[in-house]
Each structure stands twice: as C-alpha cells, then as structure tokens.
Amino acid sequence: MSKGPGRWQQAILHALEEHEAVVIAWLAGPDRSDQVSARRACRALAASGRIRAGYLSVGGKVWLAATRPDSTIELRKRGDFMSNRAVAAALGVSESTVRRDLAKQPRP
C-alpha cells in the first residue's frame, strides 16, 4: 500500500506549486540515478492525472517537462522533434552542416 508521493514526486509537485512548468532534468541535477528516479516519478504522476508530462524544446535540446493539469503550455511527444541527423538526411547534407547553420541563426 502506498504511503503517498515519494521524494521525487513531492519535489515535482512542490515545484509546480511555484512554477507553471518544470524541466525534470534541471530539477533532478546532474546525478544520473536522481534523473532516472525523477523521470519515473514524473511518469507516475502523469499516469495518475496529477500533472501533465511531455517534451519541450529549450535551447536547441529536447527535455522532459511537467506542467500543471490546467496549464496552457504545449507539450509534445518525443518523436515530434526532428534530430539534426533527420534534417540532414532530408536535405541531403551532412549533420555538421545542419549544426553549423543552426548555430549561425539568431536565437529568439
């Protein structure tokens, strides 16, 4: 029988009390075991309907994020983002060409 939300579930819920969305990797820090535990907690909370979970593109990387159930932030599925390799293959150029061209673009 469950004793309530675990450590990482509590951390995610507490962060969402203060912010509309939270990037799970940033919340967990650099330790791999903490990141795995936080991702698992995020998925469990999403399955129970207490949060929404999905992916955001931030700074050119794709991150697992959690939002409040009533949030208007658009989350996507992991497969909705094209990798540099997929873009390069579609354009018929190398992956390094795509990376270089993206680096030249001004950031919004």
VOGU-3710 file (C-alpha; in Angstrom, 3 decimals, decimal comma):
1> mskgpgrwqq> 0,000/0,000/0,000  1,348/3,411/-0,946  2,292/5,887/1,761  1,776/8,856/-0,560  4,037/10,620/-3,036  7,706/9,706/-2,877  10,655/12,087/-2,649  10,797/12,990/-6,342  7,023/13,117/-6,733  6,902/15,573/-3,823
11> ailhaleehe> 9,710/17,644/-5,381  7,868/17,828/-8,726  4,531/18,732/-7,112  6,196/21,378/-4,931  7,990/22,917/-7,940  4,681/23,049/-9,841  3,091/24,966/-6,963  5,560/27,777/-7,698  6,010/27,428/-11,479  3,683/26,528/-14,336
21> avviawlagp> 6,208/24,089/-15,851  9,347/22,305/-14,675  12,099/20,634/-16,717  12,717/17,365/-14,892  16,469/17,140/-15,596  17,011/20,645/-14,201  15,081/19,745/-11,059  16,998/16,485/-10,519  20,502/17,825/-11,083  23,493/16,090/-12,703
31> drsdqvsarr> 23,356/12,733/-10,867  22,112/10,032/-13,250  20,308/7,988/-10,595  18,417/11,102/-9,456  17,445/11,886/-13,045  16,152/8,349/-13,621  14,159/8,492/-10,368  12,741/11,921/-11,218  11,690/10,768/-14,714  9,998/7,711/-13,218
41> acralaasgr> 8,206/9,908/-10,662  7,102/12,281/-13,431  5,622/9,434/-15,455  3,821/8,013/-12,400  2,301/11,416/-11,568  1,209/11,853/-15,193  -0,367/8,383/-15,231  -2,359/9,282/-12,113  -3,511/12,553/-13,717  -1,920/14,841/-11,112
51> iragylsvgg> 0,339/16,504/-13,717  0,836/16,612/-17,490  4,152/15,315/-18,818  5,710/15,721/-22,235  8,651/17,225/-24,030  9,755/20,824/-24,609  12,456/22,155/-26,877  14,629/24,551/-24,880  17,960/25,903/-26,074  18,119/23,506/-29,009
61> kvwlaatrpd> 17,673/20,418/-26,794  14,574/18,365/-26,038  13,708/17,992/-22,348  11,121/16,005/-20,378  8,896/18,541/-18,636  5,963/18,535/-16,235  3,135/21,058/-16,111  0,061/21,573/-14,001  -3,003/19,756/-15,360  -4,668/23,098/-16,227
71> stielrkrgd> -1,586/24,605/-17,908  -1,777/26,053/-21,418  1,869/25,199/-22,173  2,041/22,881/-25,171  3,936/19,672/-24,508  4,849/17,269/-27,288  5,719/13,623/-27,713  9,413/12,816/-28,024  9,026/11,694/-31,645  7,582/15,070/-32,697
81> fmsnravaaa> 11,060/16,635/-32,776  13,377/16,099/-35,728  17,013/15,420/-34,933  19,824/17,162/-36,774  20,555/13,803/-38,419  16,973/13,517/-39,754  17,047/17,113/-41,052  20,415/16,475/-42,744  19,134/13,317/-44,412  16,026/15,127/-45,660
91> lgvsestvrr> 18,137/17,968/-47,086  20,905/15,750/-48,440  23,677/17,458/-46,440  25,873/16,393/-43,522  24,780/16,620/-39,895  27,659/19,007/-39,166  26,362/21,365/-41,887  22,960/21,471/-40,195  24,558/22,086/-36,767  26,764/24,870/-38,164
101> dlakqprp> 23,849/26,553/-39,936  21,670/26,363/-36,819  24,465/27,902/-34,742  24,574/30,883/-37,133  20,852/31,579/-36,655  19,963/34,269/-34,087  18,196/32,910/-31,011  14,728/34,288/-30,238
//
